Amino acid sequence: MVQTYSNSNKIYSVDMMYTNKFKNEIDNNITVKITNVEETGVNHETGKKYTFDAVYLQLIGPTSEMGNVITYKEAEEIHKGLTEFLNTL
């Protein structure tokens, strides 16, 4: 399934990778979507431009929606941190 989304006046075409719907602790319906996208960025120090695969993470609730594009390395660190954090509960 190919979808499009816009972010900062860019239009992206994406292949859906993961979608899950659930009820959170206060009984609200939440949807999590994680998709692979192609992104561009500039190295802060060198000014070198890059095109790379990235992760678009969305959390969609009944009254709000959050979305952010992060690099694969950033996604791996978030995964590692959340796994460690949730295993200590």
Backbone as numpy.savetxt, mean C-alpha at the origin, in Angstrom:
# Nx Ny Nz CAx CAy CAz Cx Cy Cz
-7.41 -9.07 -12.66 -8.26 -7.90 -12.66 -7.36 -6.66 -12.66
-7.48 -5.83 -13.65 -6.68 -4.62 -13.73 -7.53 -3.44 -13.31
-6.98 -2.63 -12.39 -7.66 -1.43 -11.93 -6.74 -0.24 -12.16
-7.32 0.94 -12.07 -6.51 2.14 -12.13 -6.78 2.96 -10.88
-5.79 3.74 -10.49 -5.97 4.70 -9.41 -5.10 5.89 -9.71
-5.42 7.01 -9.09 -4.61 8.20 -9.30 -4.02 8.63 -7.97
-2.83 9.19 -8.03 -2.11 9.68 -6.86 -1.20 10.80 -7.33
-1.38 11.98 -6.79 -0.55 13.13 -7.16 -0.58 13.38 -8.66
-1.76 13.35 -9.24 -1.97 13.61 -10.67 -1.37 12.56 -11.59
-0.98 11.39 -11.05 -0.51 10.29 -11.88 -1.63 9.26 -11.96
-1.73 8.57 -13.08 -2.68 7.47 -13.24 -1.87 6.18 -13.32
-2.21 5.20 -12.49 -1.50 3.93 -12.46 -2.43 2.81 -12.90
-1.88 1.84 -13.60 -2.59 0.61 -13.91 -2.00 -0.48 -13.03
-2.84 -1.23 -12.36 -2.34 -2.20 -11.40 -3.03 -3.55 -11.57
-2.35 -4.60 -11.19 -2.93 -5.93 -11.07 -3.22 -6.15 -9.60
-4.46 -6.52 -9.27 -4.80 -6.76 -7.87 -3.98 -7.93 -7.35
-3.45 -7.76 -6.16 -2.67 -8.83 -5.54 -3.38 -9.40 -4.31
-4.01 -8.55 -3.49 -4.63 -9.01 -2.25 -5.76 -8.08 -1.89
-6.90 -8.65 -1.54 -8.04 -7.89 -1.02 -8.67 -8.72 0.09
-8.99 -8.06 1.20 -9.66 -8.74 2.30 -10.65 -7.79 2.96
-11.85 -8.32 3.21 -12.88 -7.54 3.91 -13.13 -8.20 5.26
-13.26 -7.36 6.31 -13.48 -7.89 7.66 -14.16 -6.82 8.51
-14.58 -7.21 9.71 -15.11 -6.28 10.69 -14.03 -6.04 11.73
-13.80 -4.78 12.07 -12.78 -4.47 13.07 -13.35 -4.59 14.49
-12.55 -4.19 15.47 -12.93 -4.33 16.87 -14.18 -3.55 17.26
-14.55 -2.54 16.50 -15.76 -1.76 16.81 -16.88 -2.03 15.80
-16.80 -3.20 15.16 -17.84 -3.72 14.28 -18.05 -2.92 13.00
-17.01 -2.20 12.55 -17.09 -1.50 11.26 -16.52 -2.39 10.16
-17.13 -2.32 8.98 -16.61 -3.03 7.81 -15.37 -2.33 7.29
-14.29 -3.10 7.12 -13.01 -2.57 6.64 -12.57 -3.42 5.45
-11.98 -2.78 4.45 -11.38 -3.47 3.32 -9.90 -3.10 3.26
-9.07 -4.12 3.13 -7.63 -3.93 2.92 -7.34 -4.35 1.49
-6.66 -3.48 0.74 -6.23 -3.81 -0.62 -4.73 -3.55 -0.71
-4.01 -4.52 -1.27 -2.57 -4.38 -1.49 -2.31 -4.74 -2.95
-1.73 -3.80 -3.69 -1.50 -4.02 -5.12 -0.07 -3.68 -5.49
0.40 -4.32 -6.55 1.70 -4.01 -7.12 1.52 -2.89 -8.14
2.36 -1.86 -8.04 2.31 -0.75 -8.99 3.73 -0.40 -9.43
3.85 0.27 -10.55 5.13 0.82 -10.98 5.17 2.28 -10.54
6.24 2.67 -9.89 6.36 4.02 -9.33 7.68 4.64 -9.81
7.76 5.93 -9.73 9.01 6.65 -10.01 9.38 7.46 -8.79
10.66 7.68 -8.61 11.13 8.47 -7.48 12.52 9.00 -7.75
12.93 9.94 -6.91 14.23 10.57 -7.05 15.00 10.39 -5.75
16.26 9.95 -5.85 17.11 9.82 -4.67 17.37 11.21 -4.10
17.12 11.35 -2.81 17.23 12.65 -2.13 18.64 13.24 -2.22
19.65 12.39 -2.12 21.03 12.88 -2.09 21.64 13.08 -3.47
21.38 12.15 -4.39 22.05 12.20 -5.69 21.22 12.85 -6.79
19.92 12.91 -6.60 19.03 13.43 -7.64 18.75 12.43 -8.75
19.29 11.20 -8.62 19.08 10.17 -9.64 17.63 9.72 -9.63
17.05 9.59 -10.85 15.66 9.17 -11.00 15.59 7.65 -11.14
14.57 7.06 -10.51 14.37 5.62 -10.55 12.92 5.31 -10.93
12.75 4.18 -11.63 11.44 3.57 -11.85 11.53 2.20 -11.21
10.53 1.84 -10.39 10.62 0.60 -9.63 9.23 0.07 -9.31
9.17 -1.24 -9.04 7.94 -1.84 -8.55 7.72 -1.39 -7.11
6.48 -1.10 -6.76 6.15 -0.64 -5.42 4.84 -1.28 -4.98
4.46 -0.99 -3.75 3.25 -1.54 -3.14 2.29 -0.38 -2.87
1.05 -0.52 -3.31 0.01 0.45 -2.99 -0.88 -0.19 -1.95
-0.89 0.36 -0.74 -1.66 -0.15 0.38 -2.85 0.75 0.63
-4.05 0.16 0.68 -5.28 0.91 0.96 -6.00 0.29 2.16
-6.50 1.13 3.04 -7.44 0.74 4.10 -8.69 1.56 3.87
-9.82 0.88 3.68 -11.07 1.55 3.35 -12.09 1.20 4.42
-12.60 2.23 5.08 -13.60 2.05 6.12 -14.90 2.72 5.74
-15.85 2.70 6.66 -17.16 3.26 6.35 -17.15 4.79 6.22
-16.21 5.45 6.86 -16.18 6.93 6.81 -14.84 7.50 6.38
-13.87 6.63 6.07 -12.56 7.15 5.67 -11.84 6.15 4.77
-10.85 6.68 4.08 -10.01 5.85 3.21 -8.58 6.37 3.28
-7.62 5.44 3.39 -6.21 5.79 3.43 -5.50 4.99 2.36
-4.61 5.62 1.63 -3.81 4.93 0.65 -2.41 5.50 0.61
-1.42 4.63 0.41 -0.04 5.08 0.34 0.77 4.14 -0.54
1.65 4.70 -1.35 2.58 3.92 -2.16 3.90 3.85 -1.40
4.39 2.62 -1.18 5.66 2.42 -0.49 6.53 1.47 -1.30
7.83 1.51 -1.08 8.73 0.60 -1.79 8.60 -0.80 -1.22
9.12 -1.79 -1.96 9.09 -3.16 -1.46 9.90 -3.29 -0.18
11.05 -2.62 -0.11 11.87 -2.68 1.12 11.09 -2.10 2.30
10.39 -1.00 2.08 9.57 -0.41 3.15 8.48 -1.38 3.57
7.84 -2.04 2.60 6.79 -3.02 2.90 7.35 -4.19 3.71
8.55 -4.64 3.35 9.18 -5.74 4.09 9.46 -5.34 5.54
9.92 -4.12 5.77 10.19 -3.65 7.14 8.90 -3.50 7.94
7.83 -3.01 7.31 6.54 -2.91 7.99 6.03 -4.30 8.35
6.15 -5.25 7.42 5.74 -6.63 7.67 6.52 -7.20 8.86
7.84 -7.03 8.84 8.67 -7.54 9.92 8.30 -6.90 11.26
8.11 -5.59 11.25 7.75 -4.89 12.49 6.39 -5.29 13.02
5.40 -5.39 12.14 4.06 -5.79 12.57 4.06 -7.24 13.09
4.78 -8.12 12.42 4.85 -9.50 12.86 5.46 -9.58 14.25
6.56 -8.89 14.48 7.20 -8.89 15.79 6.29 -8.28 16.85
5.68 -7.15 16.52 4.79 -6.47 17.46 3.60 -7.34 17.84
2.92 -7.91 16.83 1.72 -8.70 17.10 2.05 -10.01 17.81
3.24 -10.54 17.62 3.63 -11.76 18.33 3.91 -11.52 19.81
4.08 -10.28 20.22 4.34 -9.97 21.63 3.05 -9.70 22.40
1.93 -9.63 21.72 0.66 -9.35 22.42 0.14 -10.56 23.16
